[in-house]
């Protein structure tokens, strides 16, 4: 015979009673057990309802988290994209940084060289400054000297201007004198041949001398007169007998006078030789008294012939 298990209805569903369970009204033990089960089931239901409520909250929270997560996912994706860009930019920056580092290192080397060069330049500059100061002092002295020279030069220019004015005036005067002299020469050229030829036309003089005796010629022995020195002569006879020789440097047309004086002793005689020519070829007999005076007038025909006219026995002191 087949043993059948009791069928129970739980929560509207029929199910075989698990082994050990009791059917209410049939087995009190089973009822008590069922009650306990019901209590446990009620507790479980309550717990399950709470769990459902918690699950709903959790579900709502989870849904919110999903929304936030979705946003975070979207934001994360954007962040990833930005991060990729930033990484690319960072990589580029690293490359630029490397170049900058290399450039900076080179700049540091150059700066060190420049610093050393600059220090040297400062030393040279200090020397140049010292030299420049000396040059400035020298330049100031030169400027002072130049100012003095300029003042002196300006004075010199002023003096030169004055001298030039005086010279210009002198030049003007000389020009006038030259013009006057040229005019005079032109007139004289019409009157006198400067080579010694005759004067054409009349010549007038207000006063004229042919030369006065220049000192006394003491006649002793042979007396030779120099007609190139003068025209008029005075001869004092001091010897017993003297000779009047042909004069030197006589020129044709020359004329003049010769005074012959006896010394204090008197009785002196004079003879003639050469070019002297007298009237009737007869020489005059001179006065022999002490201090007696005679005078000859002469005309030179040529150096070899001199015509003489005698005037004798002048009183003492009449002629000279």
C-alpha positions in Angstrom: 0.0 0.0 0.0 1.4 3.3 -0.9 1.7 5.8 1.9 0.5 9.3 0.9 1.9 12.4 2.4 -0.5 15.1 3.5 -1.1 18.1 1.2 -1.1 21.5 2.8 -2.0 24.9 1.4 0.6 27.6 2.1 0.1 31.1 0.8 -2.6 29.9 -1.6 -0.3 27.1 -3.0 -0.7 23.4 -2.3 2.4 21.5 -1.4 3.3 18.2 0.3 3.9 18.5 3.9 7.6 18.1 4.6 8.6 15.1 6.6 8.2 15.8 10.3 5.6 18.4 9.8 2.2 17.9 11.5 -1.2 18.5 10.0 -3.1 20.9 12.2 -6.2 19.3 13.9 -4.8 16.0 13.2 -1.5 16.2 15.1 -1.1 18.8 17.8 2.5 18.5 17.8 2.3 19.2 14.2 0.1 22.2 14.9 2.5 23.6 17.4 5.2 23.1 14.9 3.2 24.8 12.3 2.5 27.7 14.6 6.1 28.0 15.2 6.6 27.8 11.5 4.0 30.4 11.0 5.6 32.6 13.5 8.9 32.0 11.8 7.3 32.5 8.5 5.7 35.8 9.8 9.1 36.8 11.0 10.6 35.9 7.7 7.8 37.8 5.9 8.4 40.8 8.0 12.1 40.4 7.4 11.5 39.9 3.8 9.3 42.9 3.5 12.0 44.9 5.2 14.5 43.4 2.9 12.2 44.3 0.0 12.0 47.9 1.3 15.8 47.9 1.8 16.2 46.4 -1.6 13.9 49.1 -3.1 16.0 51.8 -1.4 19.1 50.0 -2.5 17.7 49.7 -6.0 16.8 53.4 -5.9 20.3 54.2 -4.6 21.8 51.8 -7.1 19.8 53.5 -9.9 21.1 56.9 -8.6 24.6 55.3 -8.5 24.1 54.0 -12.0 23.1 57.5 -13.1 26.1 59.0 -11.3 28.2 56.1 -12.6 27.0 56.9 -16.1 27.9 60.5 -15.6 31.1 59.5 -14.1 31.7 57.1 -17.0 30.9 59.9 -19.4 33.1 62.3 -17.4 35.7 59.6 -17.2 35.7 59.1 -20.9 36.1 62.9 -21.3 38.8 62.8 -18.6 40.5 60.0 -20.5 40.3 62.1 -23.7 41.7 65.1 -21.9 44.3 62.9 -20.2 45.4 61.7 -23.6 45.6 65.3 -24.9 47.4 66.3 -21.7 49.7 63.3 -22.0 50.4 64.3 -25.6 50.9 67.9 -24.5 53.0 66.7 -21.6 55.2 64.6 -23.9 55.6 67.7 -26.2 56.4 69.8 -23.1 59.0 67.2 -22.1 60.6 67.5 -25.6 60.5 71.3 -25.3 61.8 71.0 -21.8 64.7 68.9 -23.0 65.5 71.4 -25.6 65.2 74.2 -23.1 67.4 72.3 -20.7 70.1 71.8 -23.4 69.7 75.5 -24.5 69.9 76.6 -20.8 73.0 74.5 -20.3 74.5 76.1 -23.4 73.4 79.5 -22.1 75.0 78.8 -18.7 78.2 78.0 -20.5 78.0 81.2 -22.6 77.1 83.1 -19.5 80.1 81.8 -17.7 82.3 82.8 -20.7 80.5 86.2 -20.8 81.0 86.6 -17.1 84.7 85.9 -17.5 84.9 88.2 -20.5 82.8 90.8 -18.7 85.1 90.7 -15.7 88.1 91.2 -18.0 86.2 94.0 -19.7 85.6 95.6 -16.3 89.3 95.5 -15.6 90.1 97.0 -19.0 87.3 99.5 -18.5 88.8 100.5 -15.2 92.2 101.0 -16.9 90.4 102.9 -19.7 88.6 105.1 -17.2 91.9 105.9 -15.5 93.5 106.7 -18.9 90.4 108.6 -19.9 90.6 110.7 -16.8 94.2 111.5 -17.5 93.2 112.3 -21.1 90.4 114.5 -19.9 92.8 116.5 -17.7 95.2 116.8 -20.6 92.3 117.8 -22.9 91.2 120.5 -20.4 94.7 121.8 -20.4 94.8 121.7 -24.2 91.5 123.6 -24.3 92.9 126.3 -22.0 96.0 126.6 -24.1 93.8 126.7 -27.2 91.7 129.5 -25.7 94.9 131.5 -25.0 96.2 130.8 -28.5 92.8 131.8 -29.9 92.8 135.1 -28.0 96.4 135.7 -29.2 95.4 134.7 -32.7 92.4 137.1 -32.6 94.7 139.9 -31.5 97.1 138.9 -34.2 94.3 139.0 -36.8 93.2 142.5 -35.5 96.9 143.7 -35.8 97.1 142.1 -39.2 93.9 143.8 -40.3 95.4 147.2 -39.1 98.6 146.4 -40.9 96.8 145.5 -44.0 94.8 148.7 -43.9 98.1 150.7 -43.5 99.7 148.6 -46.3 96.6 149.2 -48.5 97.0 152.9 -47.9 100.7 152.7 -48.6 100.0 150.8 -51.8 97.5 153.4 -52.8 100.0 156.2 -52.1 102.7 154.2 -54.0 100.4 153.7 -56.9 99.7 157.4 -57.1 103.5 158.1 -56.8 104.2 155.5 -59.4 101.7 157.0 -61.8 103.2 160.5 -61.1 106.7 159.1 -61.5 105.8 157.4 -64.8 104.3 160.7 -66.0 107.5 162.5 -65.0 109.6 159.9 -66.7 107.5 160.3 -69.8 108.1 164.0 -69.7 111.8 163.6 -69.0 112.1 161.1 -71.8 111.0 163.9 -74.1 113.7 166.2 -72.7 116.7 164.0 -72.0 118.2 160.8 -73.4 119.2 158.8 -70.4 122.1 157.3 -72.3 123.9 160.6 -72.3 122.6 162.1 -75.6 121.8 165.8 -76.0 118.8 167.4 -74.4 116.2 168.3 -77.0 114.5 171.6 -76.4 115.2 174.2 -73.8 116.2 173.2 -70.2 115.6 175.6 -67.3 117.1 175.5 -63.8 116.4 177.9 -60.9 119.9 177.5 -59.4 122.8 175.3 -60.3 126.4 174.7 -59.2 129.1 172.9 -61.1 130.8 171.8 -57.9 132.8 173.9 -55.4 136.4 173.1 -54.4 136.4 170.1 -52.0 139.4 170.8 -49.9 142.7 172.3 -51.0 145.1 170.4 -53.2 148.7 171.1 -52.2 150.7 171.3 -55.4 154.2 169.8 -55.1 155.9 168.1 -58.1 153.4 166.8 -60.7 149.7 167.8 -60.1 147.1 165.6 -61.7 143.4 166.6 -61.3 140.5 164.1 -61.5 137.9 165.8 -63.6 135.5 162.8 -62.9 135.3 163.9 -59.3 134.4 167.6 -59.7 134.5 170.5 -62.0 136.1 173.2 -59.8 139.5 173.0 -58.0 141.8 175.0 -55.7 145.5 174.3 -55.8 148.0 175.8 -53.3 151.6 175.8 -54.7 154.1 174.8 -52.1 157.2 173.8 -54.1 159.5 176.0 -56.0 158.3 174.5 -59.3 155.3 172.3 -60.0 153.8 170.8 -63.2 150.0 170.7 -64.0 149.6 167.4 -65.9 146.7 166.3 -68.2 143.7 165.6 -65.9 142.1 162.2 -65.7 138.4 161.3 -66.6 137.8 164.5 -68.5 134.8 164.5 -70.9 134.0 166.6 -73.9 131.9 169.7 -73.1 133.0 169.8 -69.4 133.9 173.2 -68.1 134.9 174.7 -64.7 137.5 176.8 -62.9 140.9 176.2 -61.3 142.1 178.6 -58.6 145.9 178.7 -58.1 147.2 180.1 -54.8 150.7 181.0 -53.7 151.6 179.8 -50.2 152.8 182.3 -47.6 156.3 182.2 -49.1 155.3 183.0 -52.6 157.6 183.0 -55.7 156.2 179.5 -56.7 156.2 178.6 -60.4 153.8 176.4 -62.4 154.4 174.7 -65.8 151.9 172.7 -68.0 152.0 169.5 -69.9 149.8 167.5 -72.1 146.3 168.6 -73.0 146.4 172.2 -71.7 145.9 174.8 -74.4 146.3 178.6 -73.9 145.5 181.7 -76.0 148.3 182.1 -78.7 149.8 178.9 -77.2 151.4 181.1 -74.5 151.0 180.0 -70.9 150.3 182.8 -68.5 152.9 184.1 -65.9 151.4 183.6 -62.5 151.4 186.1 -59.6 154.3 185.2 -57.3 153.4 187.4 -54.3 152.9 185.6 -51.1 149.3 184.3 -51.0 148.7 185.7 -54.5 145.7 184.4 -56.5 145.2 183.5 -60.1 142.3 181.7 -61.8 141.9 179.6 -64.9 138.6 179.1 -66.7 138.6 175.9 -68.9 136.5 174.1 -71.4 137.2 170.4 -72.4 137.1 170.0 -76.1 138.0 166.3 -75.7 140.2 164.5 -73.1 143.3 165.4 -75.1 142.5 169.2 -75.6 141.4 171.5 -72.8 141.1 175.2 -73.7 142.1 177.6 -70.9 141.5 181.3 -70.2 143.5 182.9 -67.4 142.5 185.7 -65.0 145.6 186.8 -63.1 146.5 188.7 -59.9 143.3 188.7 -57.8 143.5 190.3 -54.4 144.0 187.9 -51.6 140.7 186.3 -50.5 138.7 187.5 -53.5 138.4 184.1 -55.0 138.3 181.9 -51.9 
